[in-house]
């Protein structure tokens, strides 16, 4: 087996590990925080305050 085939398998393996990590983190975050907190926009509130001061 050539070096590049091994690198390809390693890349696919890392991709699977990262994908699994993303799914686990998503489920943990979803279980930890309320939907209202996850859909709120703190940045949007800050932008609105800045616009009020300038406008």
Sine and cosine of phi, psi and omega as CSV:
sin_phi,cos_phi,sin_psi,cos_psi,sin_omega,cos_omega
0.00,0.00,0.71,-0.71,-0.06,-1.00
-0.99,0.16,0.26,-0.97,0.01,-1.00
-0.85,0.53,-0.66,0.75,-0.07,-1.00
-0.95,0.32,-0.51,0.86,0.11,-0.99
-0.92,0.40,-0.66,0.75,0.05,-1.00
-0.90,0.45,-0.66,0.75,0.03,-1.00
-0.89,0.45,-0.61,0.79,0.03,-1.00
-0.90,0.43,-0.71,0.71,0.03,-1.00
-0.90,0.43,-0.62,0.78,0.04,-1.00
-0.90,0.44,-0.65,0.76,0.02,-1.00
-0.91,0.42,-0.67,0.74,0.05,-1.00
-0.90,0.44,-0.63,0.78,0.03,-1.00
-0.90,0.44,-0.71,0.71,0.05,-1.00
-0.89,0.45,-0.62,0.79,0.04,-1.00
-0.88,0.48,-0.68,0.73,0.02,-1.00
-0.91,0.41,-0.65,0.76,0.01,-1.00
-0.90,0.43,-0.72,0.69,0.02,-1.00
-0.90,0.44,-0.65,0.76,0.04,-1.00
-0.89,0.46,-0.67,0.74,0.04,-1.00
-0.90,0.43,-0.66,0.75,0.04,-1.00
-0.87,0.48,-0.67,0.75,0.00,-1.00
-0.89,0.46,-0.69,0.72,0.00,-1.00
-0.91,0.41,-0.69,0.73,0.02,-1.00
-0.89,0.45,-0.69,0.72,0.02,-1.00
-0.90,0.44,-0.63,0.78,0.04,-1.00
-0.87,0.49,-0.74,0.67,-0.01,-1.00
-0.91,0.41,-0.63,0.77,0.01,-1.00
-0.91,0.41,-0.68,0.73,0.02,-1.00
-0.91,0.42,-0.67,0.74,0.00,-1.00
-0.90,0.44,-0.57,0.82,0.00,-1.00
-0.98,0.20,-0.44,0.90,-0.08,-1.00
-0.99,0.12,-0.66,0.75,-0.13,-0.99
-0.94,-0.34,0.53,-0.85,0.04,-1.00
-0.95,0.32,0.46,-0.89,-0.01,-1.00
-0.86,0.50,-0.56,0.83,0.01,-1.00
-0.90,0.44,-0.63,0.78,0.03,-1.00
-0.93,0.36,-0.64,0.77,-0.05,-1.00
-0.94,0.33,-0.46,0.89,-0.03,-1.00
-0.99,-0.15,-0.01,1.00,0.03,-1.00
-0.97,0.23,0.35,-0.94,-0.03,-1.00
-0.81,-0.59,1.00,-0.04,0.04,-1.00
-0.89,0.45,-0.62,0.79,0.02,-1.00
-0.89,0.46,-0.63,0.78,0.03,-1.00
-0.89,0.45,-0.63,0.78,0.05,-1.00
-0.90,0.43,-0.67,0.74,0.01,-1.00
-0.91,0.41,-0.65,0.76,0.03,-1.00
-0.90,0.44,-0.63,0.78,0.01,-1.00
-0.91,0.42,-0.62,0.78,0.02,-1.00
-0.92,0.40,-0.63,0.77,0.01,-1.00
-0.91,0.41,-0.67,0.75,0.01,-1.00
-0.91,0.42,-0.58,0.82,0.03,-1.00
-0.90,0.43,-0.63,0.78,-0.03,-1.00
-0.94,0.33,-0.57,0.82,-0.06,-1.00
-1.00,0.02,-0.37,0.93,-0.11,-0.99
-0.96,-0.29,0.00,0.00,0.00,0.00
